[in-house]
């Protein structure tokens, strides 16, 4: 479930719990209990989404970005008597 679905589930549970009067329902199913269950499921899902996205963000920040060693490219082209394609590198 995504964050939007979690918020929708919490909202639906709150509507079933607080907005429906007990005298309006004559079914054997307790709508208030279903509302509480939906709010709990939506809350747990929202917390899991938040925690998992936080851990994913931390892992992305700690990941090393591979870089190209241009000296190896130039050395290879010089060794094979090819003209180097990159003559100067400017770092910003």
DSSP file (Angstrom, degrees, kcal/mol; ACC not computed):
  #  RESIDUE AA STRUCTURE BP1 BP2  ACC     N-H-->O    O-->H-N    N-H-->O    O-->H-N    TCO  KAPPA ALPHA  PHI   PSI    X-CA   Y-CA   Z-CA
    1    1 A X              0   0    0      0, 0.0     2,-0.1     0, 0.0    48,-0.0   0.000 360.0 360.0 360.0 142.2    0.0    0.0    0.0
    2    2 A X     >  -     0   0    0      1,-0.1     4,-1.9    47,-0.0     5,-0.1  -0.316 360.0 -96.9 -89.3 179.6    1.2    3.5   -0.7
    3    3 A X  H  > S+     0   0    0      1,-0.2     4,-2.4     2,-0.2     5,-0.2   0.890 123.3  53.6 -65.6 -39.8    0.9    6.5    1.5
    4    4 A X  H  > S+     0   0    0      1,-0.2     4,-2.2     2,-0.2    -1,-0.2   0.897 109.0  48.0 -63.0 -40.8   -2.2    7.7   -0.3
    5    5 A X  H  > S+     0   0    0      2,-0.2     4,-2.4     1,-0.2    -1,-0.2   0.875 110.4  53.1 -67.6 -36.7   -4.0    4.4    0.3
    6    6 A X  H  X S+     0   0    0     -4,-1.9     4,-2.3     2,-0.2    -2,-0.2   0.928 110.3  46.3 -63.7 -44.9   -2.9    4.4    3.9
    7    7 A X  H  X S+     0   0    0     -4,-2.4     4,-2.4     1,-0.2    -2,-0.2   0.893 112.1  51.4 -65.7 -38.6   -4.4    7.9    4.4
    8    8 A X  H  X S+     0   0    0     -4,-2.2     4,-2.7     2,-0.2    -2,-0.2   0.911 109.9  49.9 -62.3 -42.0   -7.6    6.8    2.6
    9    9 A X  H  X S+     0   0    0     -4,-2.4     4,-2.4     2,-0.2    -2,-0.2   0.901 111.1  48.6 -65.1 -41.1   -7.9    3.8    4.8
   10   10 A X  H  X S+     0   0    0     -4,-2.3     4,-2.3     2,-0.2    -1,-0.2   0.917 113.1  48.3 -63.4 -42.6   -7.5    5.9    8.0
   11   11 A X  H  X S+     0   0    0     -4,-2.4     4,-2.3     2,-0.2    -2,-0.2   0.918 111.6  48.8 -64.8 -44.2  -10.1    8.3    6.7
   12   12 A X  H  X S+     0   0    0     -4,-2.7     4,-2.3     1,-0.2    -1,-0.2   0.906 111.8  49.8 -62.4 -41.6  -12.5    5.6    5.9
   13   13 A X  H  X S+     0   0    0     -4,-2.4     4,-2.2     2,-0.2    -1,-0.2   0.897 109.9  50.7 -63.7 -40.1  -12.0    4.0    9.3
   14   14 A X  H  X>S+     0   0    0     -4,-2.3     4,-2.9     2,-0.2     5,-0.6   0.878 109.7  50.8 -66.0 -36.9  -12.6    7.3   11.0
   15   15 A X  I  X>S+     0   0    0     -4,-2.3     4,-1.6     1,-0.2     5,-0.6   0.935 112.6  45.7 -64.9 -44.7  -15.8    7.9    9.1
   16   16 A X  I  <5S+     0   0    0     -4,-2.3     4,-0.2     1,-0.2    -2,-0.2   0.851 119.2  42.6 -66.4 -33.0  -17.1    4.4   10.0
   17   17 A X  I  <5S+     0   0    0     -4,-2.2    -2,-0.2    -5,-0.2    -1,-0.2   0.927 130.2  17.1 -79.0 -46.4  -16.1    4.9   13.7
   18   18 A X  I  <5S+     0   0    0     -4,-2.9    -3,-0.2    -5,-0.2    -2,-0.2   0.722 120.6  51.4-106.0 -24.1  -17.2    8.5   14.3
   19   19 A X  I  <<S+     0   0    0     -4,-1.6     2,-0.6    -5,-0.6    -3,-0.2   0.627  93.4  74.3 -96.1 -12.3  -19.6    9.6   11.7
   20   20 A X  S   <S-     0   0    0     -5,-0.6     2,-0.2    -4,-0.2    -1,-0.0  -0.881  76.8-135.0-105.5 125.9  -22.2    6.8   11.7
   21   21 A X    >>  -     0   0    0     -2,-0.6     3,-1.2     1,-0.1     4,-0.6  -0.493  15.7-125.6 -76.9 147.3  -24.5    6.7   14.7
   22   22 A X  T 34 S+     0   0    0      1,-0.3     3,-0.5     2,-0.2    -1,-0.1   0.775 108.4  57.9 -65.6 -24.2  -25.1    3.3   16.3
   23   23 A X  T 34 S+     0   0    0      1,-0.2    -1,-0.3     3,-0.0    -2,-0.0   0.691  95.0  65.7 -79.4 -16.0  -28.8    3.5   15.9
   24   24 A X  T <4 S+     0   0    0     -3,-1.2     2,-0.5     1,-0.0    -1,-0.2   0.757  93.8  67.4 -75.7 -23.3  -28.5    3.9   12.1
   25   25 A X     <  +     0   0    0     -4,-0.6    -1,-0.0    -3,-0.5     6,-0.0  -0.855  47.2 169.8-104.5 128.0  -27.1    0.4   11.6
   26   26 A X        +     0   0    0     -2,-0.5    -1,-0.1     0, 0.0     2,-0.1   0.266  44.8 113.9-113.4   8.1  -29.2   -2.7   12.2
   27   27 A X  S    S-     0   0    0      2,-0.2     4,-0.1     1,-0.1    -2,-0.1  -0.400  76.4-119.5 -79.4 159.1  -26.8   -5.2   10.8
   28   28 A X  S    S+     0   0    0     -2,-0.1     2,-0.5     2,-0.1    -1,-0.1   0.624  91.7  90.8 -72.0 -10.5  -25.1   -7.8   12.9
   29   29 A X  S    S-     0   0    0      1,-0.0     2,-0.8     4,-0.0    -2,-0.2  -0.736  80.5-130.9 -89.0 130.4  -21.7   -6.4   11.9
   30   30 A X     >  -     0   0    0     -2,-0.5     4,-1.6     1,-0.2     3,-0.3  -0.716  16.7-165.8 -82.8 111.0  -20.4   -3.7   14.2
   31   31 A X  H  > S+     0   0    0     -2,-0.8     4,-2.2     1,-0.2    -1,-0.2   0.816  85.1  60.1 -68.4 -31.4  -19.4   -0.8   11.9
   32   32 A X  H  > S+     0   0    0      2,-0.2     4,-2.1     1,-0.2    -1,-0.2   0.883 104.0  49.7 -65.7 -38.0  -17.4    0.9   14.7
   33   33 A X  H  > S+     0   0    0     -3,-0.3     4,-2.5     2,-0.2    -1,-0.2   0.906 110.0  50.8 -66.8 -41.0  -15.2   -2.1   15.1
   34   34 A X  H  X S+     0   0    0     -4,-1.6     4,-2.5     1,-0.2    -2,-0.2   0.891 109.1  52.7 -62.7 -38.4  -14.5   -2.2   11.4
   35   35 A X  H  X S+     0   0    0     -4,-2.2     4,-2.1     2,-0.2    -2,-0.2   0.906 109.6  47.5 -62.6 -42.4  -13.7    1.5   11.6
   36   36 A X  H  X S+     0   0    0     -4,-2.1     4,-2.3     2,-0.2    -2,-0.2   0.908 111.6  50.8 -65.7 -41.4  -11.1    1.0   14.3
   37   37 A X  H  X S+     0   0    0     -4,-2.5     4,-2.6     1,-0.2    -2,-0.2   0.920 110.5  49.2 -62.5 -43.4   -9.6   -2.0   12.4
   38   38 A X  H  X S+     0   0    0     -4,-2.5     4,-2.6     1,-0.2    -1,-0.2   0.886 110.3  50.8 -64.7 -38.3   -9.3    0.2    9.3
   39   39 A X  H  X S+     0   0    0     -4,-2.1     4,-2.3     2,-0.2    -1,-0.2   0.899 111.8  47.6 -65.8 -39.1   -7.7    3.0   11.2
   40   40 A X  H  X S+     0   0    0     -4,-2.3     4,-2.7     2,-0.2     5,-0.2   0.936 113.6  46.9 -66.7 -45.7   -5.1    0.6   12.8
   41   41 A X  H  X S+     0   0    0     -4,-2.6     4,-2.4     1,-0.2    -2,-0.2   0.917 114.1  47.9 -62.8 -43.2   -4.3   -1.0    9.4
   42   42 A X  H  X S+     0   0    0     -4,-2.6     4,-2.3    -5,-0.2    -1,-0.2   0.892 112.6  48.9 -64.8 -39.5   -3.9    2.4    7.8
   43   43 A X  H  X S+     0   0    0     -4,-2.3     4,-2.4     2,-0.2    -2,-0.2   0.918 112.7  46.6 -66.2 -44.1   -1.7    3.7   10.6
   44   44 A X  H  X S+     0   0    0     -4,-2.7     4,-2.5     2,-0.2    -2,-0.2   0.912 113.3  49.6 -64.4 -41.9    0.5    0.7   10.5
   45   45 A X  H  X S+     0   0    0     -4,-2.4     4,-2.4    -5,-0.2    -2,-0.2   0.903 110.7  50.1 -63.3 -41.0    0.8    0.8    6.7
   46   46 A X  H  X S+     0   0    0     -4,-2.3     4,-2.3     2,-0.2    -2,-0.2   0.922 111.6  48.0 -63.8 -43.7    1.6    4.5    6.9
   47   47 A X  H  X S+     0   0    0     -4,-2.4     4,-2.7     2,-0.2     5,-0.2   0.904 111.6  50.0 -64.2 -41.1    4.4    4.0    9.5
   48   48 A X  H  X S+     0   0    0     -4,-2.5     4,-2.8     2,-0.2     5,-0.2   0.915 111.0  49.0 -64.0 -42.2    5.8    1.1    7.5
   49   49 A X  H  X S+     0   0    0     -4,-2.4     4,-2.2     2,-0.2    -2,-0.2   0.913 112.8  48.4 -62.0 -42.0    5.9    3.2    4.3
   50   50 A X  H  X S+     0   0    0     -4,-2.3     4,-1.8     2,-0.2    -2,-0.2   0.924 114.4  44.9 -64.6 -45.0    7.6    6.1    6.2
   51   51 A X  H  X S+     0   0    0     -4,-2.7     4,-2.4     2,-0.2    -2,-0.2   0.918 113.9  48.6 -66.8 -43.6   10.2    3.8    7.8
   52   52 A X  H  X S+     0   0    0     -4,-2.8     4,-2.1     1,-0.2    -1,-0.2   0.886 112.1  48.5 -66.1 -38.0   11.0    1.9    4.5
   53   53 A X  H  X S+     0   0    0     -4,-2.2     4,-2.0    -5,-0.2    -1,-0.2   0.851 110.4  52.6 -70.3 -31.9   11.3    5.1    2.6
   54   54 A X  H  X S+     0   0    0     -4,-1.8     4,-2.1     2,-0.2    -2,-0.2   0.927 110.8  46.4 -66.5 -44.2   13.6    6.6    5.3
   55   55 A X  H  X S+     0   0    0     -4,-2.4     4,-2.3     1,-0.2    -2,-0.2   0.884 111.8  51.5 -65.6 -37.5   15.9    3.5    5.1
   56   56 A X  H  X S+     0   0    0     -4,-2.1     4,-1.9     2,-0.2    -1,-0.2   0.893 109.5  50.2 -65.5 -38.8   15.9    3.6    1.3
   57   57 A X  H  X S+     0   0    0     -4,-2.0     4,-2.0     2,-0.2    -2,-0.2   0.894 110.2  49.9 -66.5 -39.4   16.9    7.3    1.4
   58   58 A X  H  X S+     0   0    0     -4,-2.1     4,-1.6     1,-0.2    -2,-0.2   0.912 110.7  49.9 -64.9 -42.1   19.7    6.6    3.9
   59   59 A X  H  X S+     0   0    0     -4,-2.3     4,-0.9     1,-0.2    -1,-0.2   0.861 109.5  51.5 -65.4 -35.5   21.0    3.7    1.7
   60   60 A X  H  < S+     0   0    0     -4,-1.9     3,-0.5     1,-0.2    -1,-0.2   0.904 109.6  49.5 -67.9 -40.2   21.0    6.0   -1.4
   61   61 A X  H  < S+     0   0    0     -4,-2.0    -1,-0.2     1,-0.2    -2,-0.2   0.817 113.1  46.8 -68.7 -29.4   23.0    8.7    0.4
   62   62 A X  H  < S+     0   0    0     -4,-1.6    -1,-0.2    -5,-0.1    -2,-0.2   0.593  87.7 107.6 -88.3 -11.0   25.6    6.2    1.6
   63   63 A X  S  < S-     0   0    0     -4,-0.9     2,-0.3    -3,-0.5    -3,-0.0  -0.448  71.8-124.0 -71.5 137.2   26.0    4.5   -1.8
   64   64 A X        -     0   0    0     -2,-0.2     2,-0.6     1,-0.0    -1,-0.1  -0.630  18.0-133.2 -80.9 137.3   29.2    5.2   -3.6
   65   65 A X        -     0   0    0     -2,-0.3     2,-0.1     1,-0.0    -1,-0.0  -0.808  23.7-122.3 -91.5 123.1   28.9    6.7   -7.1
   66   66 A X        -     0   0    0     -2,-0.6     2,-0.3     1,-0.0    -1,-0.0  -0.409  30.5-162.1 -67.0 138.2   31.2    4.9   -9.5
   67   67 A X        -     0   0    0     -2,-0.1     2,-0.5     2,-0.0    -1,-0.0  -0.847  17.6-119.3-120.2 157.5   33.6    7.3  -11.3
   68   68 A X        -     0   0    0     -2,-0.3     2,-1.0     4,-0.0     3,-0.1  -0.843  18.4-138.8 -98.2 125.5   35.6    6.9  -14.4
   69   69 A X    >>  -     0   0    0     -2,-0.5     4,-1.0     1,-0.2     3,-0.8  -0.742  16.0-168.4 -84.7 104.6   39.4    7.1  -14.1
   70   70 A X  H 3> S+     0   0    0     -2,-1.0     4,-2.5     1,-0.2     5,-0.2   0.746  79.4  68.2 -69.7 -23.1   40.3    9.2  -17.1
   71   71 A X  H 3> S+     0   0    0      1,-0.2     4,-2.4     2,-0.2    -1,-0.2   0.865  99.0  51.5 -65.2 -33.1   44.1    8.4  -16.7
   72   72 A X  H <> S+     0   0    0     -3,-0.8     4,-2.1     2,-0.2    -1,-0.2   0.882 109.8  49.3 -68.6 -37.4   43.4    4.8  -17.6
   73   73 A X  H  X S+     0   0    0     -4,-1.0     4,-2.2     2,-0.2    -2,-0.2   0.935 114.2  44.4 -66.8 -45.7   41.5    5.8  -20.7
   74   74 A X  H  X S+     0   0    0     -4,-2.5     4,-2.4     1,-0.2     5,-0.2   0.909 113.2  51.2 -65.5 -41.6   44.3    8.2  -21.8
   75   75 A X  H  X S+     0   0    0     -4,-2.4     4,-2.4    -5,-0.2    -1,-0.2   0.883 110.4  49.6 -63.6 -38.2   47.0    5.6  -21.0
   76   76 A X  H  X S+     0   0    0     -4,-2.1     4,-1.8     2,-0.2    -1,-0.2   0.922 112.0  47.1 -66.5 -43.4   45.2    3.0  -23.0
   77   77 A X  H  <>S+     0   0    0     -4,-2.2     5,-3.6     1,-0.2    -2,-0.2   0.872 113.8  47.9 -68.3 -35.1   44.8    5.2  -26.0
   78   78 A X  H ><5S+     0   0    0     -4,-2.4     3,-1.3     3,-0.2    -1,-0.2   0.904 111.0  51.4 -69.1 -40.2   48.5    6.3  -25.8
   79   79 A X  H 3<5S+     0   0    0     -4,-2.4    -2,-0.2     1,-0.3    -1,-0.2   0.829 113.3  44.2 -66.4 -31.2   49.6    2.7  -25.5
   80   80 A X  T 3<5S-     0   0    0     -4,-1.8    -1,-0.3    -5,-0.2    -2,-0.2   0.286 116.7-115.3 -96.2  11.2   47.6    1.7  -28.6
   81   81 A X  T < 5 +     0   0    0     -3,-1.3     2,-0.3     1,-0.2    -3,-0.2   0.792  68.4 140.4  62.1  32.3   48.8    4.8  -30.5
   82   82 A X      < -     0   0    0     -5,-3.6     2,-0.3    -6,-0.2    -1,-0.2  -0.795  60.5-106.6-101.9 150.3   45.4    6.4  -30.7
   83   83 A X        -     0   0    0     -2,-0.3     2,-0.1    -3,-0.1    -5,-0.1  -0.572  42.7-108.4 -72.2 131.3   44.8   10.0  -30.3
   84   84 A X        -     0   0    0     -2,-0.3    -1,-0.1     1,-0.2   -10,-0.1  -0.391  19.1-151.0 -64.9 135.1   43.2   10.7  -26.9
   85   85 A X  S    S+     0   0    0      1,-0.2     2,-0.6    -2,-0.1    -1,-0.2   0.817  86.3  54.3 -75.2 -30.4   39.5   11.7  -27.2
   86   86 A X        +     0   0    0      1,-0.2    -1,-0.2   -16,-0.1     3,-0.1  -0.921  58.8 171.1-108.6 117.0   39.6   13.8  -24.1
   87   87 A X        +     0   0    0     -2,-0.6     2,-0.3     1,-0.3    -1,-0.2   0.777  68.1  13.0 -96.7 -29.6   42.4   16.4  -24.0
   88   88 A X        -     0   0    0      2,-0.0     2,-0.5     0, 0.0    -1,-0.3  -0.998  60.1-153.7-147.5 149.2   41.4   18.3  -20.9
   89   89 A X        -     0   0    0     -2,-0.3     2,-0.5    -3,-0.1    -3,-0.0  -0.988   7.9-161.5-125.3 128.2   39.1   17.8  -18.0
   90   90 A X        -     0   0    0     -2,-0.5     2,-0.5     2,-0.0    -2,-0.0  -0.948   6.6-155.7-111.7 123.7   37.6   20.7  -16.1
   91   91 A X              0   0    0     -2,-0.5    -2,-0.0     1,-0.1     0, 0.0  -0.833 360.0 360.0 -98.9 132.6   36.2   20.0  -12.6
   92   92 A X              0   0    0     -2,-0.5    -1,-0.1     0, 0.0    -2,-0.0   0.415 360.0 360.0-100.4 360.0   33.6   22.3  -11.3
